[in-house]
């Protein structure tokens, strides 16, 4: 698929979602990243086999089972062992909860993990103003060190 067609597909799906029709889409990593940047997910549904879920759990994901009842407030993301299983699960969720977009992750767990790693904030980046205070370092007695500005 050419990039123009992929972008057109994402834009078409987004326009249909905006009208409340609710659609199912199988998205690869670039399309998934673009879609989730505009429509953050409300929940992730893990439709992988039980042994796979236990071996490599997805944090805060709901394990899929037949008749799963959710209250989707935004985009639902489905991760499965195969693209066909992800699409079938996404279609089942779409029928049970019409009107909300449901995305099946093309490439399954590996693509979803890559998305999570890409989304993690990078620490120690030059020019960054954020920092982490290690645990048990905020003592109330006399300080071990004092950082002072050198006089010009």
Order of alpha helices (4+ residues) and beta strands (2+ residues): alpha-beta-alpha-beta-alpha-beta-beta-alpha-beta-alpha
